[in-house]
Amino acid sequence: MKNLFIIINLVAISIFPQIAKQKQLADSLFASENFYQAITEYKRLQFFDIQNLYETFTNSQIAKAYKKGKFYQKSEEYFRKAIESSISTEEINNLKIELVKIFIIKKEKQKALSLLDSLGKSHFEKNQLDYWRGWTFLFNYDTKNSLKYFKQSEIAKSIVDSLEILRKKEYSPTFAKISSAILPGFGQFYTGNITSGLISLGWNILLGGISVNAFLSDRIIEGILVTDLLWLRFYRGNIHNAEQFAFEKNVKLADNLLKNLQNNYKGALP
C-alpha cells in the first residue's frame, strides 16, 4: 500500500509540469475567445489532473465557455459539476449566481427564484439577490416586479430609470380587454392595431345585427345559431386579441430595453 502511494505521488510530480502547461494553453485560448478549443483543452487538463487540483476551476471555465457559445444546457451541467466539487462556501455561492444567470437567460423563472431564495437562507448579500431577481423578472417581461427588485437592490439606478420610463409607455392588457368587451375593436385601436380593430368592430356589428334581426323576426333557431356559433365567438375572440396585442406590445418594449442594456449597460449582466 505504501509503495502504491509513493508511485502515485511520483506520477503526479512527473506530470505536474505538463498540467501547468496545459492550463496555460487552455487559459490562453479562453482569453482569446477561442471557446470551442478552450473547452477541449480544459477537458484534456481534467484528464491529466489525477489529483483533481483544478476540478472546480476547469468545470467552471468549461461552463463559461459553453455559455459564450450559447450552449446553455451544457453550461448549466458544468456549473453544477463545479458546485459539487467546490469546498469553499464563498465559491459555491458565486457559482450558484452563475447558475442563476443561466436560468435567467433560459427564462426559467421559478428555478432562478428558488435558487436565489436558497442563497438568501445562507445569508448571501440581499442587494445582490434583489439585483438578480430584477433581471429574472425583466427577462420574463414582468416589468412591475423587475422595477420593484431593482429599486430594492440599490445597485442599478440607470436600469431603474429606464424601467420607470418603459412602465409609462406600456399598454394595459386589462384596459384593452375591458374596453373591447364594452366596444368590440376598441382594445385593438388602443394598441395601434387599427385594421384589426375595424375588422373586429365590423364583424361584431354585422353578426350582432343578423342575430338581433333573427330574434325580432321570430327566427329563434337561426338567432340562436348565429349568436352561439358566430357572433359570440367573434366577440370573445375580439376580447382575447385585444389583450394579446397589449401583451405583445409590452414584450417588444421590454425586448428593446434588454437589447439596449446588453449593448450599453456597464454593470453585471446575466
N, C-alpha and C positions, 0 to 999 in steps of 0.2 A: 504493500500500500504506500509505504514511504517512497519507494522507488518510482511509483507511478506519479506521485505528487511532484517529485523532482523533475521527471520527464516533461510533465505538463508545463511547469514553470520555465524549463529550458526552451520548450517550443514557443511559449508566449514571448520570452525575451528575444528569440531569434526572429520572430515575425513582427515585433513592435515597430522597427523602422519602416517596414512595409505598410503597416497600419497608418503610421504618421503621414507617409507619402500619399496613401490612398485617400485619407481625409483631406489633405491639402488639395488633391486633384478634384475631389467631389465639391469642396467648398468653392474652388475657383470657377467650376462650371456653373454652380448655383449663382455665384456673384455676377457672372457674365450673362445670366438669364438663359442659359442653355439647360433648361429644366429637365428635358427628357433624358439627356445623357447624365445629368446630375443624379437623377433617380437611380439609374443603372449603377453608377459609381458608389452611391451611398449603400445600395444593396450589396455590392461587392465588399464594401467596408464591413458590413454586418457579417458577411461570411468569414472574413479573416479575424474579426473581433471575437475570439473564442471566450474571452473573459467578460464580454458584454460591457466594456468600459464606455462605449458610445451608443448603447442601445436606445436610450431615450432621445439623445441628440439626433441620431440618424432617422429614427421614426418620425420625429418632429420635422426634420428637414424634408423628408420624403413627402410628408403630408402637405407642407407648404408648397413644394414643387407641383404636386398634383393639383393643388388649389389654383396655382398660377395657370395651369393648363385647363382649368375648369372641369377637372375630373373630381367633382365634389364628393361622390360616394367613396372613392378611393382615399381622398383626403381625410374624410371622416374616419375611415378604417385605421389609418396610420396615426391620427391624433389619439384615437382610443388606445392603440398599442403603446404610444408614448406615455399616456397617462398611467397605464397598467405597469409600466417598467420603472416609472419615476418613484423615488423615495423622499423627495422634497415636497413639503406641503405647498410652499410658495410656487414651485414649478408646476405642480399638479393643478393648482388654481389658475395659473396663467394658461396652461394647456387647455383647461376647460373653457376659458374665454375664447380661445381659438376655435374650439368645437362649437361654441355658441355662434360664432361668426359664420361657420358653415351652415348651421341650421337657419340663420337669418337669410343667407343667400338663397338657400333652397326653399325659403318661405315656409319652413316647418315651425310655425309659431309656438305651438304647445311644447315642443321639445326644447326650444330656446328658452322659453319662460320657466319651464320646470328646472332646467339646469341652472339658470340664474337664481331661482328660489333656493336650490340646494347650496349654491355658493353663499347665499345670504346667511344660511344657517352656520356656515363656517366663518362668519364674521368678515367676509370679503368686503372691500370698500363699497358703501352704499351708493355713493355718487357714480362709481363705475358701473354698478349693476343697473342703476336707473338709466345711465347713458346707453347701455346695450339694449335695455328694454325699449328705449325710444327708437332705436334702429329696428328692433323686431317689429314694432307696430307700424313703422313707416314702410317697411318692405311689404307689409300686408295691407297697406292703404288705409290704415286706421289712424288718420292724422290727429284726431282728437286725443287719443291716448298717447300717441307719439309725442305730441306737444307737451302733454302733462309730464311725462317722464324726462324729457329733455330739460324742461324747466327745473324739475327736482334735482337733476344731476348737477346743475350749475357749471357745466363743462363747456357746452357748445352754444354760446349766445347767438352766433351767426345762424345756426340751424333753427333756433327758437324764433329769431326774427323772420327767417324765410318761411317757416311753418305758419306763423301768425298772418303773413301776407297771403299765403296759399289758402288758409282757412276762410279768409274773406272772399276769395274767388270761387270757392267750392259751391256746388249745387246741392240743394236739399232733396234727397230721394223721397223723403216723406212728403214734402210740399208738392213735388212732381206727381206723386201717386194720388194724393188727395185732390189736387186741382184737376187731374184727369178724370177722377171719379165724379167730380161735380160737372165739369165741361170736357167731354172727350176731345183730346188733341191739345189741351192747354199745357199739359206737362211737357209735351214734345216742343211746343212753342217756347216754353220757359228754358229748355235746354238747347235751343237753337236748331232743332230738327224740324224746320218749317214744313218741308214736303211731307214728312211722316205725320205731322200734326194735321195737315189739311186732309190727307187720306183718311186718317182715323176719324176726324170730325165728319167728313163726307159720308163714309160708310155707316157711321152710327146714326146720322140724321136719316139716311136713306132707309136703312133696315128698321130703325125705330118707327119711321113713318109708315112703312109697309105693315109692321106688326100692329100698330095702333089702328090703322085703317081696316085691317082684317078683323079685329075685335069689334070695331064700331059697325062693321057690315055683317056682324053675326057669323063670320067665318072663323069660329072658335079654334077648330083644329089647326087651320092654316096659321092663325095668330100664334098658337102655342108653339108650333113647329118653327116658325120664323124667329120667334123670341128666344126659344131654348137652343135651337141648333145654329142660328146665325147671329142674331143681334147680341145676345148675352156673351157669346164667345168673342166677338169683336170688341165688346165693351170691356170685358175682363182683360183681353189681350192689350188693349189700349192703356189700361192702368199699369200692367206689368211692364210694357215697353217704356212708358214714361219714367218709371222707377229705374229701369235698367239703363236708360240713356243718361240719367243723372249720375248713376254709379260709374258708368264708363267714362264720362267727362271728368269725374274726380280722379279716376285711375290715371288718366292722361296727365292731369295736373301733377299728381304725385310722381309719376314716372319722369316727367320733365325736371322736377325738383331733384330726384335721385341722380339723374344724369348730370345735372349742374353740380351737385355735391361731389360726385365722383371725379369730376374734372377740376373743381376749384377748391374744395374744402381741404384744409391742411391738417385737420385732426385725424384721429384713428378712424378707419373705415372697416366695415365687415370684410 
